[in-house]
Amino acid sequence: MTPKERVKAALAHREPDRVPTGEFATDHSVIAEALGRPTFWRAKRRYHEALWDGCRDEVVEGMKRDLVEFTLKMGLDLVPVNLVPHKDFPFRKPKQLDADTWEDERGNILKYSHETEDIGLHRAGDKPLPPNDFQLQPQPDESELELVRYVVEKLGKTHYIFARPGRFGGLGYIRGWSEEMFLRVAEDPAAVAEQEMRNAESSREACKPFAEAGVDAIALGEDYGHNTGPFVSPATFARVYAPALKRRCDIVHSFGLPCLFHSCGNNRLILDQMVEAGIDAYQAIQPIERIEEIKRLFGRRITLWGGVSTDTLARGTPDQVRRQALFTLKHCAPGGGLILSSSHSIVVRTPLANYRALVATAHQRGTYPIRIPERLPQPPWGGA
């Protein structure tokens, strides 16, 4: 089977020749190690500093080349694509205050994290934006679709290409759920529900260019929880978030595409509502959620995308990775409906040997019919 056929079978809950593998996101370090050269793909600080320095074309060309080469070299089945910055976007280099701190034109203070390598918003500014003649049009132009077109041309006939909607409109400072948002949900849930539905409706225009470009699926994402459970109660989720999630799934399905859904946190208490909303695959399955139990409860209704702890991949050993992969194959692969991957993504400083252990286990032990007689711990998780 081709990688594309393999993933389609898994999503249809049929057993392909082997369990497919591929990541929602892979940070630059493991790609650079595999290719033997630096890359701009998810390169975080290096990516943004190159854009600030006017190297947009070099960045985009590098990402196109490296994404395809890494996919083929590692033997992956799924390939993520997204829009790239507009060729005429006016990148404004912020003022550097020290080695890891900047101030942008709005007075935002930006900080670099040595742990994640992200540049995040440390303190919000309040200066008005300076005049700007450049405006993004409602729909992306060809320069924003360069990566999508390239990957579809190179891999579209053989590999399963999924799109992550969203446009480059600036630095994209790392943010999370704010205290203000929690208060809004508590004080005026109806207003938040209305806003969520408006956001859902806007996803049609965000998905349209990818569907027209020939991708195989749309991967949406929204974080609903932390390690101990959802941000809100199941009742509040049903009132505020579930209707909008259903609408987003319906919009993706209207293009004739599956809706792959990435959601961080322990979502077990609301997973039934997420499944009912219409997600076709659930990604970012933390070990605490017990993927083998999710398979038992929902395995005929959703495809599970995960199975190996991101923490173990980053800080464990190849043997620990293999044990977790074997456990997931044994308990979740029979009957189809499994894409073996990290529990979230391949993060910076993940040893290439660990990721190779995951992929090799899928290739060597994930063939159907699944035969894994080893007695494995129940379960062999280590870390989140």
Secondary structure, DSSP 8 states (H G I E B T S, - for coil): --HHHHHHHHHTT---SB--B--S-B-HHHHHHHHTS---TT-THHHHHHHHTT-HHHHHHHHHHHHHHHHHHHT-SEEEE-----TT------EEEETTEEE-TT--EEEE-TTT--EEEEE--------------SS--TTTTHHHHHHHHHHTTTSEEEE------S---B----HHHHHHHHH-HHHHHHHHHHHHHHHHHHHHHHHHHT-SEEEEE---EETTEESS-HHHHHHHTHHHHHHHHHHHHHTT--EEEE--S--GGGHHHHHHHT-SEEE---GGG-HHHHHHHHTTTSEEEEEE-HHHHHHS-HHHHHHHHHHHHHHH-TTS-EEEEESS-B-TT--HHHHHHHHHHHHHH-BSS--------SS-----
